[in-house]
């Protein structure tokens, strides 16, 4: 008999050159306090590092925090690498400074949800829990 995972496993990462991670750390702690297992990769991660860690850690969700303006490129690359690895069952969410007009484009790519500054933490926890 195979044991099922009892809690969500979430990887939080800061791709690219952005050096600000306060929001990512707040979300990571809130998800952990909400009963999830959280792996925080830290700053300056490449899409390849993020996807490799997500697969190695057997996560359910990748949360990307992007403030640098490179969100269209970085999300696309992460989603593409997940596809290539046969790991599209790993859901991708994001947050940060992302223009409203880019949110539908990201969701069309396959991002499940974008959380912008001011989103209540409880909304993020509930969304991840329900994925």
PAVO-470342 format. One record per atom (N, C-alpha, C): residue number from 1; residue in one letter; atom name; x, y, z. Coordinates in steps of 0.2 Angstrom, whole numbers. Layout:
+-----+--------+-------+-------+-------+-------+
! num ! residu ! atome !    px !    py !    pz !
+-----+--------+-------+-------+-------+-------+
! NUM !      A !    CA !     X !     Y !     Z !
...
+-----+--------+-------+-------+-------+-------+
This chain:
+-----+--------+-------+-------+-------+-------+
! num ! residu ! atome !    px !    py !    pz !
+-----+--------+-------+-------+-------+-------+
!   1 !      X !     N !     4 !    -6 !     0 !
!   1 !      X !    CA !     0 !     0 !     0 !
!   1 !      X !     C !     4 !     6 !     0 !
!   2 !      X !     N !     3 !    11 !    -4 !
!   2 !      X !    CA !     7 !    17 !    -5 !
!   2 !      X !     C !     4 !    22 !    -1 !
!   3 !      X !     N !     8 !    26 !     4 !
!   3 !      X !    CA !     5 !    31 !     8 !
!   3 !      X !     C !     4 !    37 !     4 !
!   4 !      X !     N !    -1 !    41 !     5 !
!   4 !      X !    CA !    -2 !    47 !     1 !
!   4 !      X !     C !     1 !    53 !     5 !
!   5 !      X !     N !     3 !    58 !     2 !
!   5 !      X !    CA !     5 !    64 !     5 !
!   5 !      X !     C !     0 !    67 !     9 !
!   6 !      X !     N !     1 !    69 !    15 !
!   6 !      X !    CA !    -4 !    72 !    19 !
!   6 !      X !     C !    -4 !    80 !    19 !
!   7 !      X !     N !     1 !    83 !    16 !
!   7 !      X !    CA !     1 !    90 !    16 !
!   7 !      X !     C !     4 !    92 !     9 !
!   8 !      X !     N !     2 !    98 !     7 !
!   8 !      X !    CA !     5 !   101 !     1 !
!   8 !      X !     C !    12 !   102 !     2 !
!   9 !      X !     N !    16 !   101 !    -3 !
!   9 !      X !    CA !    23 !   103 !    -3 !
!   9 !      X !     C !    24 !   109 !    -8 !
!  10 !      X !     N !    27 !   114 !    -6 !
!  10 !      X !    CA !    27 !   120 !   -10 !
!  10 !      X !     C !    34 !   123 !   -11 !
!  11 !      X !     N !    36 !   124 !   -17 !
!  11 !      X !    CA !    43 !   127 !   -18 !
!  11 !      X !     C !    42 !   134 !   -19 !
!  12 !      X !     N !    45 !   139 !   -16 !
!  12 !      X !    CA !    45 !   146 !   -17 !
!  12 !      X !     C !    52 !   148 !   -19 !
!  13 !      X !     N !    52 !   152 !   -25 !
!  13 !      X !    CA !    59 !   153 !   -28 !
!  13 !      X !     C !    58 !   160 !   -31 !
!  14 !      X !     N !    64 !   164 !   -31 !
!  14 !      X !    CA !    65 !   170 !   -34 !
!  14 !      X !     C !    70 !   169 !   -40 !
!  15 !      X !     N !    67 !   169 !   -46 !
!  15 !      X !    CA !    71 !   168 !   -52 !
!  15 !      X !     C !    74 !   175 !   -54 !
!  16 !      X !     N !    79 !   174 !   -58 !
!  16 !      X !    CA !    82 !   180 !   -61 !
!  16 !      X !     C !    86 !   184 !   -56 !
!  17 !      X !     N !    87 !   190 !   -58 !
!  17 !      X !    CA !    92 !   195 !   -55 !
!  17 !      X !     C !    89 !   199 !   -49 !
!  18 !      X !     N !    82 !   198 !   -48 !
!  18 !      X !    CA !    79 !   202 !   -43 !
!  18 !      X !     C !    82 !   200 !   -36 !
!  19 !      X !     N !    84 !   205 !   -32 !
!  19 !      X !    CA !    87 !   204 !   -26 !
!  19 !      X !     C !    82 !   206 !   -20 !
!  20 !      X !     N !    76 !   206 !   -21 !
!  20 !      X !    CA !    71 !   208 !   -15 !
!  20 !      X !     C !    67 !   202 !   -14 !
!  21 !      X !     N !    67 !   199 !    -8 !
!  21 !      X !    CA !    64 !   193 !    -6 !
!  21 !      X !     C !    59 !   193 !     0 !
!  22 !      X !     N !    58 !   199 !     2 !
!  22 !      X !    CA !    54 !   200 !     8 !
!  22 !      X !     C !    47 !   197 !     7 !
!  23 !      X !     N !    43 !   198 !     2 !
!  23 !      X !    CA !    37 !   196 !     0 !
!  23 !      X !     C !    37 !   188 !     0 !
!  24 !      X !     N !    42 !   185 !    -4 !
!  24 !      X !    CA !    43 !   178 !    -4 !
!  24 !      X !     C !    43 !   175 !     2 !
!  25 !      X !     N !    47 !   178 !     7 !
!  25 !      X !    CA !    48 !   175 !    13 !
!  25 !      X !     C !    42 !   175 !    17 !
!  26 !      X !     N !    38 !   181 !    17 !
!  26 !      X !    CA !    32 !   181 !    20 !
!  26 !      X !     C !    27 !   176 !    18 !
!  27 !      X !     N !    26 !   175 !    12 !
!  27 !      X !    CA !    22 !   170 !     9 !
!  27 !      X !     C !    24 !   163 !    11 !
!  28 !      X !     N !    31 !   162 !    10 !
!  28 !      X !    CA !    33 !   155 !    12 !
!  28 !      X !     C !    32 !   153 !    20 !
!  29 !      X !     N !    33 !   158 !    24 !
!  29 !      X !    CA !    31 !   157 !    31 !
!  29 !      X !     C !    24 !   156 !    32 !
!  30 !      X !     N !    20 !   160 !    29 !
!  30 !      X !    CA !    12 !   159 !    30 !
!  30 !      X !     C !    10 !   153 !    27 !
!  31 !      X !     N !    13 !   150 !    22 !
!  31 !      X !    CA !    11 !   144 !    19 !
!  31 !      X !     C !    13 !   138 !    24 !
!  32 !      X !     N !    19 !   139 !    27 !
!  32 !      X !    CA !    21 !   134 !    32 !
!  32 !      X !     C !    17 !   134 !    38 !
!  33 !      X !     N !    15 !   140 !    40 !
!  33 !      X !    CA !    11 !   141 !    46 !
!  33 !      X !     C !     4 !   138 !    45 !
!  34 !      X !     N !     2 !   138 !    38 !
!  34 !      X !    CA !    -5 !   136 !    36 !
!  34 !      X !     C !    -5 !   128 !    35 !
!  35 !      X !     N !     1 !   125 !    37 !
!  35 !      X !    CA !     1 !   118 !    37 !
!  35 !      X !     C !     4 !   114 !    31 !
!  36 !      X !     N !     8 !   118 !    27 !
!  36 !      X !    CA !    11 !   116 !    21 !
!  36 !      X !     C !    18 !   115 !    22 !
!  37 !      X !     N !    21 !   110 !    19 !
!  37 !      X !    CA !    28 !   110 !    19 !
!  37 !      X !     C !    31 !   114 !    13 !
!  38 !      X !     N !    36 !   119 !    15 !
!  38 !      X !    CA !    38 !   124 !    11 !
!  38 !      X !     C !    46 !   123 !    10 !
!  39 !      X !     N !    48 !   123 !     4 !
!  39 !      X !    CA !    55 !   124 !     2 !
!  39 !      X !     C !    56 !   130 !    -1 !
!  40 !      X !     N !    61 !   134 !     2 !
!  40 !      X !    CA !    62 !   141 !     0 !
!  40 !      X !     C !    69 !   141 !    -3 !
!  41 !      X !     N !    70 !   142 !   -10 !
!  41 !      X !    CA !    76 !   141 !   -14 !
!  41 !      X !     C !    80 !   148 !   -13 !
!  42 !      X !     N !    77 !   153 !   -12 !
!  42 !      X !    CA !    81 !   159 !   -11 !
!  42 !      X !     C !    82 !   163 !   -17 !
!  43 !      X !     N !    86 !   168 !   -17 !
!  43 !      X !    CA !    87 !   173 !   -23 !
!  43 !      X !     C !    91 !   170 !   -29 !
!  44 !      X !     N !    90 !   173 !   -34 !
!  44 !      X !    CA !    94 !   172 !   -40 !
!  44 !      X !     C !    94 !   165 !   -43 !
!  45 !      X !     N !    89 !   162 !   -43 !
!  45 !      X !    CA !    88 !   155 !   -46 !
!  45 !      X !     C !    87 !   155 !   -53 !
!  46 !      X !     N !    89 !   150 !   -57 !
!  46 !      X !    CA !    88 !   150 !   -64 !
!  46 !      X !     C !    82 !   145 !   -65 !
!  47 !      X !     N !    78 !   146 !   -70 !
!  47 !      X !    CA !    72 !   142 !   -71 !
!  47 !      X !     C !    74 !   134 !   -71 !
!  48 !      X !     N !    80 !   133 !   -73 !
!  48 !      X !    CA !    83 !   126 !   -73 !
!  48 !      X !     C !    84 !   123 !   -66 !
!  49 !      X !     N !    86 !   128 !   -61 !
!  49 !      X !    CA !    87 !   126 !   -54 !
!  49 !      X !     C !    81 !   125 !   -51 !
!  50 !      X !     N !    76 !   129 !   -53 !
!  50 !      X !    CA !    69 !   129 !   -50 !
!  50 !      X !     C !    66 !   122 !   -51 !
!  51 !      X !     N !    66 !   121 !   -58 !
!  51 !      X !    CA !    62 !   115 !   -60 !
!  51 !      X !     C !    66 !   109 !   -57 !
!  52 !      X !     N !    72 !   108 !   -57 !
!  52 !      X !    CA !    76 !   103 !   -55 !
!  52 !      X !     C !    74 !   102 !   -47 !
!  53 !      X !     N !    74 !   107 !   -43 !
!  53 !      X !    CA !    73 !   106 !   -36 !
!  53 !      X !     C !    65 !   104 !   -35 !
!  54 !      X !     N !    61 !   107 !   -39 !
!  54 !      X !    CA !    54 !   105 !   -39 !
!  54 !      X !     C !    53 !    98 !   -40 !
!  55 !      X !     N !    56 !    95 !   -45 !
!  55 !      X !    CA !    55 !    88 !   -46 !
!  55 !      X !     C !    59 !    84 !   -41 !
!  56 !      X !     N !    65 !    86 !   -39 !
!  56 !      X !    CA !    69 !    82 !   -34 !
!  56 !      X !     C !    65 !    82 !   -27 !
!  57 !      X !     N !    62 !    87 !   -26 !
!  57 !      X !    CA !    58 !    88 !   -19 !
!  57 !      X !     C !    51 !    86 !   -19 !
!  58 !      X !     N !    49 !    83 !   -25 !
!  58 !      X !    CA !    42 !    81 !   -26 !
!  58 !      X !     C !    37 !    86 !   -24 !
!  59 !      X !     N !    37 !    92 !   -26 !
!  59 !      X !    CA !    32 !    97 !   -24 !
!  59 !      X !     C !    26 !    97 !   -28 !
!  60 !      X !     N !    21 !    99 !   -25 !
!  60 !      X !    CA !    14 !   100 !   -29 !
!  60 !      X !     C !    14 !   107 !   -32 !
!  61 !      X !     N !    17 !   112 !   -29 !
!  61 !      X !    CA !    16 !   119 !   -32 !
!  61 !      X !     C !    23 !   122 !   -32 !
!  62 !      X !     N !    24 !   126 !   -37 !
!  62 !      X !    CA !    30 !   131 !   -37 !
!  62 !      X !     C !    27 !   138 !   -37 !
!  63 !      X !     N !    29 !   142 !   -32 !
!  63 !      X !    CA !    28 !   149 !   -32 !
!  63 !      X !     C !    34 !   153 !   -34 !
!  64 !      X !     N !    33 !   157 !   -39 !
!  64 !      X !    CA !    38 !   161 !   -41 !
!  64 !      X !     C !    36 !   169 !   -39 !
!  65 !      X !     N !    41 !   172 !   -36 !
!  65 !      X !    CA !    41 !   179 !   -35 !
!  65 !      X !     C !    45 !   183 !   -39 !
!  66 !      X !     N !    42 !   187 !   -43 !
!  66 !      X !    CA !    46 !   191 !   -48 !
!  66 !      X !     C !    44 !   199 !   -47 !
!  67 !      X !     N !    49 !   203 !   -46 !
!  67 !      X !    CA !    49 !   210 !   -46 !
!  67 !      X !     C !    53 !   213 !   -51 !
!  68 !      X !     N !    56 !   210 !   -55 !
!  68 !      X !    CA !    61 !   213 !   -60 !
!  68 !      X !     C !    58 !   215 !   -66 !
!  69 !      X !     N !    52 !   213 !   -68 !
!  69 !      X !    CA !    49 !   214 !   -75 !
!  69 !      X !     C !    51 !   209 !   -80 !
!  70 !      X !     N !    54 !   203 !   -78 !
!  70 !      X !    CA !    56 !   198 !   -82 !
!  70 !      X !     C !    51 !   192 !   -82 !
!  71 !      X !     N !    45 !   194 !   -79 !
!  71 !      X !    CA !    40 !   188 !   -78 !
!  71 !      X !     C !    38 !   184 !   -84 !
!  72 !      X !     N !    37 !   188 !   -89 !
!  72 !      X !    CA !    34 !   184 !   -95 !
!  72 !      X !     C !    39 !   179 !   -98 !
!  73 !      X !     N !    46 !   181 !   -98 !
!  73 !      X !    CA !    51 !   176 !  -100 !
!  73 !      X !     C !    52 !   171 !   -95 !
!  74 !      X !     N !    52 !   172 !   -88 !
!  74 !      X !    CA !    54 !   168 !   -83 !
!  74 !      X !     C !    49 !   162 !   -82 !
!  75 !      X !     N !    42 !   165 !   -82 !
!  75 !      X !    CA !    37 !   160 !   -81 !
!  75 !      X !     C !    37 !   155 !   -87 !
!  76 !      X !     N !    37 !   158 !   -93 !
!  76 !      X !    CA !    37 !   154 !   -99 !
!  76 !      X !     C !    42 !   148 !   -99 !
!  77 !      X !     N !    48 !   150 !   -97 !
!  77 !      X !    CA !    54 !   145 !   -96 !
!  77 !      X !     C !    53 !   140 !   -91 !
!  78 !      X !     N !    50 !   142 !   -85 !
!  78 !      X !    CA !    49 !   137 !   -80 !
!  78 !      X !     C !    43 !   132 !   -83 !
!  79 !      X !     N !    38 !   135 !   -86 !
!  79 !      X !    CA !    33 !   130 !   -88 !
!  79 !      X !     C !    35 !   126 !   -94 !
!  80 !      X !     N !    39 !   128 !   -98 !
!  80 !      X !    CA !    42 !   124 !  -104 !
!  80 !      X !     C !    47 !   119 !  -101 !
!  81 !      X !     N !    51 !   120 !   -96 !
!  81 !      X !    CA !    55 !   115 !   -93 !
!  81 !      X !     C !    51 !   110 !   -89 !
!  82 !      X !     N !    46 !   112 !   -86 !
!  82 !      X !    CA !    41 !   107 !   -83 !
!  82 !      X !     C !    38 !   102 !   -88 !
!  83 !      X !     N !    36 !   105 !   -94 !
!  83 !      X !    CA !    33 !   101 !   -99 !
!  83 !      X !     C !    39 !    96 !  -102 !
!  84 !      X !     N !    45 !    99 !  -103 !
!  84 !      X !    CA !    50 !    94 !  -106 !
!  84 !      X !     C !    52 !    89 !  -101 !
!  85 !      X !     N !    51 !    90 !   -94 !
!  85 !      X !    CA !    53 !    85 !   -89 !
!  85 !      X !     C !    47 !    80 !   -88 !
!  86 !      X !     N !    41 !    81 !   -91 !
!  86 !      X !    CA !    35 !    77 !   -90 !
!  86 !      X !     C !    32 !    79 !   -83 !
!  87 !      X !     N !    33 !    85 !   -81 !
!  87 !      X !    CA !    31 !    87 !   -74 !
!  87 !      X !     C !    26 !    92 !   -74 !
!  88 !      X !     N !    21 !    92 !   -79 !
!  88 !      X !    CA !    16 !    98 !   -79 !
!  88 !      X !     C !    11 !    97 !   -74 !
!  89 !      X !     N !    11 !    91 !   -70 !
!  89 !      X !    CA !     6 !    91 !   -64 !
!  89 !      X !     C !     8 !    95 !   -58 !
!  90 !      X !     N !    14 !    98 !   -59 !
!  90 !      X !    CA !    17 !   103 !   -54 !
!  90 !      X !     C !    13 !   109 !   -56 !
!  91 !      X !     N !     9 !   112 !   -51 !
!  91 !      X !    CA !     6 !   118 !   -53 !
!  91 !      X !     C !    11 !   124 !   -51 !
!  92 !      X !     N !    10 !   130 !   -55 !
!  92 !      X !    CA !    14 !   136 !   -55 !
!  92 !      X !     C !     9 !   142 !   -53 !
!  93 !      X !     N !    11 !   145 !   -48 !
!  93 !      X !    CA !     8 !   151 !   -46 !
!  93 !      X !     C !    13 !   157 !   -46 !
!  94 !      X !     N !    11 !   163 !   -45 !
!  94 !      X !    CA !    16 !   168 !   -45 !
!  94 !      X !     C !    14 !   174 !   -41 !
!  95 !      X !     N !    19 !   179 !   -40 !
!  95 !      X !    CA !    17 !   185 !   -36 !
!  95 !      X !     C !    22 !   190 !   -38 !
!  96 !      X !     N !    21 !   196 !   -36 !
!  96 !      X !    CA !    26 !   201 !   -37 !
!  96 !      X !     C !    23 !   207 !   -40 !
!  97 !      X !     N !    27 !   211 !   -43 !
!  97 !      X !    CA !    25 !   217 !   -47 !
!  97 !      X !     C !    24 !   215 !   -54 !
!  98 !      X !     N !    18 !   213 !   -56 !
!  98 !      X !    CA !    16 !   211 !   -62 !
!  98 !      X !     C !    10 !   215 !   -65 !
!  99 !      X !     N !    11 !   218 !   -71 !
!  99 !      X !    CA !     6 !   223 !   -73 !
!  99 !      X !     C !    -1 !   219 !   -75 !
! 100 !      X !     N !    -6 !   222 !   -73 !
! 100 !      X !    CA !   -13 !   219 !   -74 !
! 100 !      X !     C !   -14 !   216 !   -81 !
! 101 !      X !     N !   -11 !   219 !   -86 !
! 101 !      X !    CA !   -12 !   217 !   -93 !
! 101 !      X !     C !    -8 !   210 !   -94 !
! 102 !      X !     N !    -3 !   209 !   -90 !
! 102 !      X !    CA !     1 !   203 !   -91 !
! 102 !      X !     C !    -2 !   197 !   -88 !
! 103 !      X !     N !    -7 !   198 !   -83 !
! 103 !      X !    CA !   -10 !   192 !   -79 !
! 103 !      X !     C !   -13 !   187 !   -84 !
! 104 !      X !     N !   -18 !   190 !   -88 !
! 104 !      X !    CA !   -21 !   185 !   -92 !
! 104 !      X !     C !   -16 !   181 !   -97 !
! 105 !      X !     N !   -11 !   184 !   -99 !
! 105 !      X !    CA !    -6 !   181 !  -104 !
! 105 !      X !     C !    -3 !   175 !  -100 !
! 106 !      X !     N !    -1 !   177 !   -94 !
! 106 !      X !    CA !     2 !   172 !   -90 !
! 106 !      X !     C !    -2 !   166 !   -88 !
! 107 !      X !     N !    -9 !   167 !   -87 !
! 107 !      X !    CA !   -13 !   162 !   -85 !
! 107 !      X !     C !   -15 !   158 !   -92 !
! 108 !      X !     N !   -14 !   161 !   -98 !
! 108 !      X !    CA !   -15 !   157 !  -104 !
! 108 !      X !     C !    -9 !   153 !  -105 !
! 109 !      X !     N !    -3 !   155 !  -102 !
! 109 !      X !    CA !     3 !   150 !  -103 !
! 109 !      X !     C !     2 !   144 !   -99 !
! 110 !      X !     N !    -2 !   145 !   -93 !
! 110 !      X !    CA !    -3 !   139 !   -89 !
! 110 !      X !     C !    -1 !   141 !   -81 !
! 111 !      X !     N !     0 !   147 !   -80 !
! 111 !      X !    CA !     1 !   149 !   -73 !
! 111 !      X !     C !    -6 !   149 !   -70 !
! 112 !      X !     N !    -7 !   146 !   -64 !
! 112 !      X !    CA !   -13 !   145 !   -61 !
! 112 !      X !     C !   -16 !   151 !   -58 !
! 113 !      X !     N !   -12 !   156 !   -55 !
! 113 !      X !    CA !   -14 !   162 !   -52 !
! 113 !      X !     C !    -8 !   166 !   -51 !
! 114 !      X !     N !   -10 !   173 !   -51 !
! 114 !      X !    CA !    -5 !   178 !   -50 !
! 114 !      X !     C !    -7 !   182 !   -44 !
! 115 !      X !     N !    -3 !   183 !   -39 !
! 115 !      X !    CA !    -5 !   187 !   -33 !
! 115 !      X !     C !    -1 !   193 !   -33 !
! 116 !      X !     N !    -4 !   199 !   -33 !
! 116 !      X !    CA !     0 !   205 !   -33 !
! 116 !      X !     C !     0 !   208 !   -26 !
! 117 !      X !     N !     4 !   213 !   -25 !
! 117 !      X !    CA !     5 !   216 !   -18 !
! 117 !      X !     C !    -2 !   218 !   -15 !
! 118 !      X !     N !    -3 !   217 !    -9 !
! 118 !      X !    CA !    -9 !   218 !    -6 !
! 118 !      X !     C !   -14 !   213 !    -5 !
! 119 !      X !     N !   -13 !   207 !    -9 !
! 119 !      X !    CA !   -17 !   201 !    -8 !
! 119 !      X !     C !   -17 !   199 !    -1 !
! 120 !      X !     N !   -22 !   197 !     2 !
! 120 !      X !    CA !   -22 !   194 !     9 !
! 120 !      X !     C !   -19 !   188 !     9 !
! 121 !      X !     N !   -15 !   187 !    14 !
! 121 !      X !    CA !   -11 !   180 !    14 !
! 121 !      X !     C !   -16 !   174 !    15 !
! 122 !      X !     N !   -21 !   175 !    18 !
! 122 !      X !    CA !   -26 !   170 !    19 !
! 122 !      X !     C !   -29 !   168 !    12 !
! 123 !      X !     N !   -29 !   172 !     7 !
! 123 !      X !    CA !   -32 !   171 !     0 !
! 123 !      X !     C !   -26 !   166 !    -3 !
! 124 !      X !     N !   -20 !   168 !    -2 !
! 124 !      X !    CA !   -15 !   164 !    -5 !
! 124 !      X !     C !   -15 !   157 !    -2 !
! 125 !      X !     N !   -15 !   156 !     5 !
! 125 !      X !    CA !   -15 !   150 !     8 !
! 125 !      X !     C !   -21 !   146 !     6 !
! 126 !      X !     N !   -27 !   149 !     5 !
! 126 !      X !    CA !   -33 !   145 !     3 !
! 126 !      X !     C !   -33 !   143 !    -4 !
! 127 !      X !     N !   -30 !   147 !    -8 !
! 127 !      X !    CA !   -29 !   145 !   -15 !
! 127 !      X !     C !   -24 !   139 !   -16 !
! 128 !      X !     N !   -19 !   139 !   -13 !
! 128 !      X !    CA !   -14 !   134 !   -13 !
! 128 !      X !     C !   -17 !   127 !   -10 !
! 129 !      X !     N !   -20 !   128 !    -5 !
! 129 !      X !    CA !   -23 !   122 !    -1 !
! 129 !      X !     C !   -28 !   119 !    -6 !
! 130 !      X !     N !   -32 !   123 !   -10 !
! 130 !      X !    CA !   -37 !   120 !   -14 !
! 130 !      X !     C !   -34 !   117 !   -21 !
! 131 !      X !     N !   -28 !   119 !   -23 !
! 131 !      X !    CA !   -26 !   116 !   -29 !
! 131 !      X !     C !   -25 !   109 !   -29 !
+-----+--------+-------+-------+-------+-------+
